[in-house]
Amino acid sequence: MENGTVYSPTTEENPSPGRAPRRGLGACCSLHRLSRPQRAFKLAELLLSLLAFISEEVVSQCTICGGLYFFEFVSCSAFLLSLLILVVYCTSVYDKVESPKVKLSDFYITAATGGVFLLASIIFAATQDRTSAEYAAVVFGFLGSIVFIADAVNMHLQDRRAADMNKPEAAPKTTLTEPLNA
């Protein structure tokens, strides 16, 4: 046991040039858990909700402010929730939580955010004062809500496809024409 063969290093000291260790942001953040369409959806959700929030913040005055305040709350919440989901997928937090729970939470958060964002956009469009900043906020709100809803539909369809792939094929049904006791 003293010869060192049992306690030899378990990792390579110098990885090959193609497998250099990650440095900086790449060491703690990776988008490899998301497929290409999911990445596009998540980044579009993040960008559109941020643009909707910024456009709404530019509005200097309002006649009926309830729709503006509701849209402000929803667009900011949509941005923060989409940022949170992206952080969970990209960092080691995803490894610490069970994968099905993360995906299920992502689906429910995305679907609910899309629905509430659409409602807030409709209310804000009905109560706006018709300035260019309000038009921009409404457009980004509708686009953001469409992307959130499309992402939720995409996640649902992927889940259905995965369930259909794992489902065993059913035995063909036979119809009996003769009684069993005959």
DATAWO-V6113 format. One record per backbone hydrogen bond with DSSP energy under -0.5 kcal/mol. NH is the residue of the N-H (numbers start at 1). CO is the residue of the C=O. If there is no record, write none. Layout:
[[NH,CO] [NH,CO]]
This chain:
[[4,1] [8,5] [15,13] [19,16] [20,17] [26,23] [27,24] [28,24] [28,25] [29,25] [30,90] [34,31] [39,35] [40,36] [41,37] [42,38] [43,39] [44,40] [45,41] [46,42] [47,43] [48,44] [49,45] [50,46] [51,47] [52,48] [53,49] [54,50] [55,51] [56,52] [57,53] [58,54] [59,56] [64,127] [65,63] [68,64] [69,65] [70,66] [71,67] [72,68] [73,69] [74,70] [75,71] [76,72] [77,73] [78,74] [79,75] [80,76] [81,77] [82,78] [83,79] [84,80] [85,81] [86,82] [87,83] [88,84] [89,85] [90,86] [91,87] [94,88] [94,91] [96,92] [96,93] [97,93] [102,98] [103,99] [104,100] [105,101] [106,102] [107,103] [108,104] [109,105] [110,106] [111,107] [112,108] [113,109] [114,110] [115,111] [116,112] [117,113] [118,114] [119,115] [120,116] [121,117] [122,118] [123,119] [124,120] [125,121] [126,122] [127,123] [128,124] [135,131] [136,132] [137,133] [138,134] [139,135] [140,136] [141,137] [142,138] [143,139] [144,140] [145,141] [146,142] [147,143] [148,144] [149,145] [150,146] [151,147] [152,148] [153,149] [154,150] [155,151] [156,152] [157,153] [158,154] [159,155] [160,156] [161,157] [162,158] [163,159] [164,160] [165,161] [166,162] [167,163] [177,175] [182,179]]
